[in-house]
Amino acid sequence: MGSPIQTLALSPPNIVSYQGRLLNNNSVPVTVATTDIEFRFFDMEAGGTCLWSNSSSTCDGNTPGSTIARTVTLTDGLFTENLGDTSIGTPYAAISDSLFADNNEVYLEIEVEGETLSPRKQMMATPFALNSQSLDGLDSAVFLRSDGNDTATGAYDFTSTTFTGSSPISFEGSADDGFETTFVMTNPTTDQTITFQNGSGTVAFLSDIASGASLWEAGVNGTLENDVAVIIGADAAFSHGSGGIGDLRVADELEVIGNSFFDGTLDANGQIDFGDGGDTVAINSSDWDISTTGDMTGIGAITMDSDIAVNGDDITSDGNLSLSATGYTRIGDTGIPGSATTDDSLYVEGPLEVDNTVYFDAGLNVIGTASFNGSVDINSDLSIADTNISFDGATTTFTTTGAFTLTPGGAVILGDGGDTMSINTSDWDIGTTGDMSGIGTFGSDGIATFAANVNANGNPYDFSNSKL
């Protein structure tokens, strides 16, 4: 019979060019000028389903016997027909895009003057070139162009797809005006995930949105939601705030690498740790008030730039309490110390009362009044300036474990003229380097021994060899 002729390579129409020659039983070309021929496509070499006929794109609903024969012109038995050509005077039925796209095998059956020729002719590669407009049964019109602008509709699943490049995705918008929004990707050093929450509303924007509690807003300085409170973490009511404009609630830990500034009150229900154990915590006294409703414990050293004001009554310590200063320590708010101006000196502006023992490793210089209800241990000099030492006890004992030397710069007065002074001779020696005058009655519980004469009213008496 013959074979198909190769179709056009570029955008071929759905036309299959078929050429053949009719011969008689002696293999001689027939001499008739025309003949009736029917053309049909089947999906199998024998039997099967009729896919198309020259008179019907559906083979008359898969009824081959209903095909209407065509009058074909012969030249010395030779004919050429363009199957599917709908533009000629007596058009063929159109060949659909799916005929070669949806069927793995297609066979051409020819019936001449009522006689069906056998076997059917299988359509080979050239007719299947019609499938170049399709891929896996999909028409090329549904594919997106990669070499220019195109339009797509529908849902696309890019699961497990990786987009490479520093700016792999750009959006042109509704108008192709050359202005685009581009997603710029910084090369990640680990896998990252961006999760879009299950909800409605704007995800990202560059200008303010009128309302909505879950939105980020862009202000002059960069504002995070400036019309309602902000919650980071699990949604919950505010414990210490009104939940209004400017309030921020962090459900979990808040870490600040740089400085933190609080214009209002810092209220902490738990522990506040300052420093990491090796830092100094500096508190400006003009900015800080430490209330008496709670204790501050385990703080370590505190360095103040100014004074410490204690509004309560006591300063207590579970251990040793030390007051150290690079200069002297002053108790009182006014006054200028005399000699107590050196390092580790203590200056007390008013009276000092001590209920227990006081130890002084250096001298004790009392300018005002000092009252001690316990013992006083002085390891150095006792200096009392322009005042008296008063012993208010009914019986007062003055005891020294070593030699007691009284070196007056002037007269020494013992007693007030009405008291008796008793001197135990076993403990006292009165030297002869100075005179004792104006004593009044001199009484001795033992023998009075004098190294020289006894003068009475200027008259010397010698009792060395006498008895009274």
C-alpha positions in Angstrom: 0.0 0.0 0.0 2.5 2.7 1.0 3.7 4.6 4.1 3.1 7.9 5.9 5.1 10.9 4.8 7.0 12.9 7.5 5.0 15.9 8.9 6.3 19.4 9.5 8.8 19.8 12.3 7.7 23.2 13.7 4.2 23.4 15.2 2.7 20.7 13.0 -1.0 20.7 12.4 -3.0 17.6 13.5 -2.7 16.2 9.9 -1.2 12.8 8.9 -0.1 12.7 5.2 -0.7 9.2 3.8 0.3 7.9 0.3 -0.5 4.6 -1.4 -1.1 2.7 -4.7 -3.9 0.4 -5.6 -3.0 -2.8 -7.6 -5.1 -5.5 -9.1 -4.7 -9.2 -8.5 -1.9 -9.2 -11.1 -0.1 -6.5 -9.2 -0.8 -4.0 -11.9 -2.0 -0.5 -11.0 -5.7 0.0 -11.4 -6.8 2.2 -14.2 -9.8 3.8 -12.6 -9.7 7.6 -12.0 -11.5 7.6 -8.6 -12.5 5.1 -5.9 -14.3 5.1 -2.5 -12.0 4.7 0.5 -12.6 4.8 4.3 -9.8 5.6 6.7 -10.0 4.7 10.4 -7.5 4.7 13.4 -7.6 1.9 16.0 -5.8 1.3 19.3 -4.9 -2.3 18.4 -3.7 -4.2 15.4 -6.9 -6.4 15.4 -10.1 -5.6 17.2 -9.8 -2.9 19.8 -11.5 0.6 19.8 -11.9 2.8 16.8 -10.4 6.2 17.7 -11.1 8.2 14.6 -12.5 7.9 11.1 -12.3 10.2 8.1 -16.0 11.2 8.7 -15.9 11.5 12.6 -13.4 12.6 15.2 -14.8 9.9 17.5 -15.3 7.2 14.8 -19.0 7.9 15.0 -19.1 7.0 18.7 -16.8 4.0 18.1 -19.0 2.6 15.4 -16.7 1.9 12.4 -19.6 0.7 10.2 -21.0 4.2 10.2 -18.0 5.7 8.5 -18.8 7.6 5.3 -16.5 6.7 2.4 -14.5 9.4 0.6 -14.0 9.7 -3.2 -10.2 9.5 -3.7 -8.6 10.5 -7.0 -6.1 8.0 -8.4 -3.2 8.6 -10.9 -2.1 5.3 -12.3 -3.4 3.7 -9.0 -1.4 6.2 -6.9 -3.1 8.5 -4.3 -2.0 11.0 -1.5 -4.4 12.0 1.3 -3.9 14.4 4.2 -5.8 12.7 7.0 -7.4 15.2 9.4 -7.1 18.1 7.0 -10.2 20.2 7.6 -9.3 23.0 5.2 -10.0 21.3 1.9 -13.2 21.4 -0.1 -14.4 18.0 1.2 -12.8 18.2 4.7 -11.7 15.4 6.8 -12.8 15.0 10.4 -10.3 16.7 12.8 -7.7 14.6 14.6 -7.7 15.6 18.3 -4.6 16.4 20.3 -5.2 13.4 22.6 -5.3 10.7 19.8 -1.6 10.2 19.7 -1.0 11.6 23.2 -3.2 9.2 25.1 -2.6 6.0 23.2 0.7 4.0 23.1 -0.1 2.4 19.8 -2.3 3.6 16.9 -3.1 1.5 13.8 -4.5 2.8 10.4 -7.3 0.6 8.8 -8.2 1.2 5.1 -11.4 0.0 3.5 -11.6 0.2 -0.4 -14.9 -0.2 -2.1 -16.2 -2.1 0.9 -13.2 -4.4 1.2 -11.1 -4.0 4.4 -7.4 -4.3 3.7 -5.3 -6.4 6.1 -3.3 -6.0 8.1 -3.7 -2.6 9.7 -0.8 -0.2 9.3 0.9 0.8 12.5 1.6 4.5 12.8 5.3 4.9 13.6 7.4 7.8 14.8 6.5 10.5 12.3 2.8 10.7 13.1 3.6 10.6 16.8 5.4 13.8 16.4 2.0 15.3 16.9 2.6 14.5 20.6 5.3 17.2 20.7 2.6 19.6 21.8 1.8 17.3 24.8 3.7 15.8 27.7 2.3 12.8 29.5 -1.1 13.7 28.0 -0.9 17.4 28.9 -1.2 19.9 26.2 1.7 22.3 25.8 -0.6 25.2 26.5 -0.7 24.3 30.2 3.1 24.4 30.5 4.9 27.6 31.8 7.5 29.2 29.6 11.0 29.5 31.0 12.2 31.9 28.3 9.7 34.8 28.8 6.6 36.0 30.5 3.7 33.6 31.1 0.6 33.2 33.2 -0.2 30.3 35.5 -3.3 29.3 37.5 -3.9 26.6 40.0 -2.1 25.2 43.0 1.5 24.0 42.8 3.3 21.7 45.3 7.0 22.5 45.7 7.5 20.2 48.7 11.2 19.2 49.0 12.1 21.7 46.2 15.2 23.8 46.8 15.5 27.2 45.3 19.1 28.3 44.9 20.6 31.7 44.4 20.9 34.9 46.5 17.5 36.1 45.2 15.7 33.1 43.8 12.1 34.5 44.0 10.9 37.8 42.6 7.3 39.1 42.4 6.4 41.6 39.6 2.9 42.4 40.8 -0.3 42.9 38.7 1.5 45.2 36.2 4.6 44.3 34.2 6.3 47.6 34.9 9.8 46.5 35.8 9.3 47.1 39.6 9.7 43.9 41.6 9.6 42.6 45.2 12.5 40.2 45.6 13.2 37.7 48.4 16.9 38.0 49.2 18.4 35.0 50.9 21.5 35.1 53.0 23.5 31.9 52.7 22.4 29.9 55.8 24.9 28.0 57.9 22.3 25.6 59.2 18.7 24.5 58.3 16.1 27.1 59.0 12.3 27.0 59.0 9.8 29.8 58.5 6.4 28.8 59.8 3.2 30.6 58.8 0.6 30.3 61.5 -2.8 28.9 60.9 -4.8 32.1 60.8 -5.8 35.0 58.6 -4.4 38.5 58.2 -1.4 40.2 56.7 1.9 38.3 57.2 4.3 41.0 56.2 4.0 44.7 55.2 6.0 47.9 54.9 3.4 50.3 56.2 1.0 50.6 59.2 -2.1 48.5 59.3 -5.2 50.1 60.9 -6.0 47.3 63.4 -5.2 43.8 64.5 -3.5 42.6 67.6 -1.1 40.2 65.9 0.5 42.6 63.5 4.0 44.2 63.3 3.9 47.8 62.5 6.6 50.1 60.9 6.9 53.5 62.5 9.4 56.4 62.1 11.9 54.6 64.4 10.6 51.1 63.8 7.6 50.3 66.0 6.4 46.9 67.1 2.6 47.1 67.4 2.1 50.6 68.7 -1.7 50.4 69.3 -2.0 47.3 71.6 0.1 45.3 74.0 2.6 42.8 72.7 3.0 39.2 73.9 6.0 37.1 73.0 5.3 33.4 73.7 2.2 31.8 75.0 -0.8 34.1 75.1 -1.8 35.0 78.7 -3.1 37.9 80.7 -0.7 40.5 82.1 0.3 40.1 85.7 1.9 43.5 86.3 0.7 45.6 83.3 -2.6 46.8 82.0 -2.2 45.0 78.7 -2.5 48.3 77.0 -0.4 50.3 74.5 3.4 49.8 75.1 3.1 46.8 77.4 5.3 43.8 76.6 4.9 40.3 78.1 7.7 37.7 77.5 6.4 34.2 78.4 9.9 32.8 79.0 13.4 34.1 79.7 14.5 37.5 78.4 18.2 37.9 77.6 19.7 41.3 76.9 23.2 41.5 75.7 23.7 45.2 75.9 22.5 47.8 78.4 19.0 47.9 79.8 17.1 51.1 80.8 14.0 51.3 82.9 12.2 54.6 83.1 9.6 53.1 85.4 9.4 50.5 88.2 11.2 47.2 87.9 9.0 44.6 89.7 10.4 41.1 90.0 8.6 38.2 91.6 11.6 36.0 91.4 15.3 36.3 91.8 17.3 39.0 90.1 20.9 38.2 89.4 23.3 41.1 88.7 26.7 40.2 87.2 28.2 36.7 86.8 30.2 36.6 90.0 33.1 38.5 88.7 31.5 41.9 87.9 30.9 45.0 90.0 27.4 46.3 90.4 27.3 50.1 90.5 24.2 51.8 91.9 23.8 55.5 91.5 22.1 56.7 94.7 20.3 59.5 93.0 18.4 56.9 90.9 17.9 54.0 93.3 15.8 53.5 96.4 16.1 50.2 98.3 12.8 49.6 100.2 12.6 47.9 103.6 9.9 45.5 102.6 12.4 42.9 101.5 15.9 41.7 102.3 19.0 41.9 100.0 21.2 38.9 100.7 24.2 37.3 99.2 25.1 40.5 97.2 28.8 40.6 97.9 30.6 43.9 97.5 28.5 47.0 96.6 30.2 50.1 95.3 28.3 53.3 95.7 29.0 56.5 93.8 27.4 58.6 96.5 26.0 58.3 100.1 23.9 55.4 101.5 20.7 56.5 103.1 19.0 54.0 105.5 15.4 54.9 106.3 15.0 52.2 108.8 16.6 51.8 112.3 19.2 49.1 112.1 22.2 47.9 110.0 22.7 44.3 111.0 25.2 41.6 110.0 25.3 37.9 110.6 29.1 38.0 110.5 31.8 40.6 111.1 30.8 44.1 110.1 33.7 46.2 108.8 33.7 49.9 107.8 36.7 50.7 105.7 37.5 54.0 104.1 40.5 55.5 102.3 40.1 58.4 104.7 38.6 58.8 108.1 35.1 57.4 109.1 32.7 60.1 110.4 29.5 59.5 112.3 27.4 62.6 111.9 26.5 64.9 109.1 28.4 68.1 110.2 31.5 69.1 112.0 35.1 69.0 111.2 37.3 66.4 113.1 40.4 67.6 114.9 43.2 65.0 114.8 40.9 62.1 113.6 41.5 62.9 109.9 43.8 60.0 108.9 43.0 56.6 107.4 41.0 54.3 109.6 40.2 57.2 112.1 36.7 57.4 113.6 35.1 60.8 114.2 31.8 60.9 116.2 30.1 64.2 116.1 27.8 63.7 119.1 27.9 61.5 122.2 29.1 57.9 121.8 27.5 55.3 124.0 28.8 51.7 124.0 26.9 49.0 125.9 29.7 46.5 125.9 33.5 46.3 125.7 35.3 48.7 123.4 38.8 47.9 122.1 41.1 50.6 120.7 44.3 49.5 119.0 45.3 53.2 118.7 44.8 56.2 120.8 41.3 57.3 122.0 40.8 61.1 121.5 37.5 62.3 123.0 36.5 65.8 122.2 33.0 65.6 123.5 31.3 63.2 125.9 32.0 59.4 125.8 29.8 57.1 127.8 30.8 53.4 128.3 28.5 51.0 130.1 31.0 48.1 129.6 34.8 47.9 129.9 37.2 49.9 127.7 40.4 48.4 126.5 42.9 51.0 125.2 46.2 49.7 123.7 47.6 53.2 123.3 47.2 56.6 124.7 44.0 58.1 126.2 43.7 61.7 125.3 40.9 63.8 126.8 40.7 67.4 125.7 39.2 70.1 127.9 36.7 68.0 129.7 36.2 65.8 132.8 36.3 62.1 133.5 33.3 61.3 135.6 32.7 58.0 137.4 29.1 57.8 138.5 29.2 54.5 140.3 28.8 54.3 144.1 32.1 52.5 144.2 34.4 52.9 141.2 37.7 51.0 140.9 40.4 52.1 138.6 42.7 49.2 137.8 45.9 48.9 135.7 47.9 45.8 135.1 51.1 47.7 134.7 52.7 50.9 136.0 50.4 53.8 136.2 52.1 57.1 135.5 50.3 60.4 135.9 52.1 63.2 134.2 50.1 66.4 134.6 50.9 69.6 132.7 49.6 71.5 135.7 48.2 70.8 139.1 46.7 67.5 140.0 43.7 67.7 142.3 42.5 64.5 144.0 39.2 64.9 145.7 36.9 67.9 145.9 37.8 69.1 149.5 35.2 67.1 151.3 36.3 63.5 150.5 39.0 61.3 152.0 41.7 59.9 149.8 42.9 56.5 150.8 46.2 55.1 149.5 47.2 51.5 150.0 50.9 51.6 150.6 51.4 48.1 149.2 50.3 49.3 145.8 51.4 52.9 145.8 54.8 54.7 145.9 54.9 58.4 146.0 58.2 59.7 144.5 60.1 62.7 145.8 60.5 64.4 142.4 57.6 66.7 143.2 55.8 68.2 146.1 52.4 67.2 147.4 50.6 70.2 148.9 47.2 71.1 150.1 46.3 67.5 150.9 44.6 68.2 154.2 44.4 65.3 156.7 46.8 62.5 155.8 45.7 59.2 157.2 47.6 56.0 157.0 46.3 52.4 157.7 49.9 51.3 158.2 53.3 52.8 159.2 54.1 56.0 157.4 57.7 55.9 156.3 59.5 59.0 155.0 62.9 59.0 153.4 63.6 62.5 154.7 62.4 64.8 157.5 58.8 65.6 158.0 58.2 69.4 157.7 55.2 70.8 159.5 54.3 74.4 158.8 57.9 75.0 157.7 59.4 73.4 160.7 61.4 70.2 160.1 61.0 67.3 162.4 63.1 64.2 162.7 61.3 61.1 164.0 63.9 58.6 162.9 64.9 57.6 166.5 61.6 58.4 168.3 58.4 56.6 169.1 55.0 58.2 169.6 
